[in-house]
Amino acid sequence: MQLSRSIWALADRLESGIGERGILLAFMAPAVTIIVVAQFYPLAYSLYISLVDWTLSRSMTPGGFVGLANYTRMGSDGVLAQAVWRTIWFALASTAAQTILGFTLAYVTLGESRALRLARTILILPMVIAPVAVGTIWRMMLSARVGPVNQVLRDLGLPTPDWLGDPTLAMVSIVIIDVWEWTPFVFVIFAAALASLPAEVLRAAEVDGATPWQILRMVILPMLAPVGLLVVMFRLLDALLTLDVVFTTTFGGPGFATHTLSFWIYQQGLRYFNISYAAAISWTTLLGCMLLVAGLLAWRARIARWQKEA
């Protein structure tokens, strides 16, 4: 009891001395310190590494200052250029498929019946599996010789392609895997957004004689546009940084056919030990992602402004 009184007395003295805002900052200080140490210091150090010459196979310590040499080197890296375009294609294809499928599933399963609740529960299961496990499972499923996918095709008398061994099909397979794994994420967000729509607006559209398709196209989709842009932003960023699926299924092959940007950074940093060059690519990727986020958020703010004025 005496201890609690002392604590409250100390809190009163602190509040009278530094004010409520000061107490709030004091309580936030440990968390802010951890964030600075765990996030900003590694970022600052990686920026420093990108400006020096450090190849881990030659030296265990960073070399001399080389300025933007590691950044200019990216212009002559043919594998990097292909990886960038391949990553953009992968991100756009997977995000578009996930957005369309996720919204469709959310719209179809909207309701509170037991069957619909069970369907929603089953649909989110792929999202809770570890990405490394997802890649491993799909690598076995798409095996050209013993995979169950080709076994079913073989039983039906259909061609059995080498899903992960063909340069074109390998990239398509990775898109399919990513769509299977992360469509539930989009589905969950759209399901929550659809459930939160004001029933009065939908009922008013029905009273005015609008068909279900007109309600979807002219009422529901415009109201969900800000949420949809956030979903697209999250999934684009995650797809642009995809590594685990590529690592566990094709390991960048066959050849360089599935080398994504993140996988090439991994190769440069942890396989070829070009630490400075990998840091330069990482910082360039970070800046590109920041510009993408800024553009999408500005677009979302414009849509929200337009909806408010309308």
C-alpha positions, 0 to 999 in steps of 0.5 A: 500500500505504501509503495502504491502511494509513493508511485502515485505521488511520484506520478503527480510530481512528474505531471506537475513538473513536465505536464501531461505531454511530457509524461506521454513522451516519457512513456513513449521513449523506450518504444521510440528508442527500440524503433530507432535502434532496430530500424533506422540504424540498420537503414542508415548503415546500409546507406553507408555501405552502399557508398563504399566498396565492400565485397565480403569475399575480399574483406571482412570490413567495409572498404573506401568511399566510392560515392555513387559507383555502386548505383551507376553499376546498376545501369550495366547489369543486364540481369538486374534490368530483366529482374526489374521488368520481370518483377513488375510483370509479376506484381501487376499480374498477381495483384490484378488477379488477387484483387478481382478474385478477392472482391468476387469471393467477398461479394459472393459469400456476403451473408450470415448463414452458416454455409457462408460463414464456413466458406469464409473460414475455409477461404482464408486458410491459405493465408495462414500457412507459412510462405516457405511451406506454401512454396514447398507444397506447390513445388511438390504438387507441380513436379513434372514427374510425380506431382499430383497436378500432372498426374491428374492431367496424365489420367485425363490424357492431357499434356503434362508440362514441366511447370517449374522447368519451362522458362515461361511456365515457371513464371506463370506458376509463381504467379498462380502460387502467389495468387493462391496464397494471398487472395484470402488477404484481399478477400478478408479486407473486401469482406469487412468493407462490404459488411460495413457499407451503409444498408440505407444507401443500398436499400435506397438504390433498390427502391429506385429500381436499380438492378443488382448489377447497377447497384454493384457498378454504380454504388458499391464499387465507387464506395469501395474505391479507397479501400481497393486502392489500399489493397492494391498498394499493400499487395503491389508492395508485397509482390514487388519484394517477393522472395520466399516463393521464388526461393522455395520453388525455382531458386531463380531458374531455369537459368535466370527465368524467375529471377525477381528483384529481391532474389537478385539482391539476395544473390548479390548479397548472400551468395556473391557477397557483393554487400555494397552493390546489394545495398545500393539495389536495396536502397533504389528499390526502397525509393521506388516503393516510396514513390509508388506509395506516395502516388497511390496515397495521393490518388486515394486522397483525390478519390476520397475528396471527390466522394465527399464533394459528390 
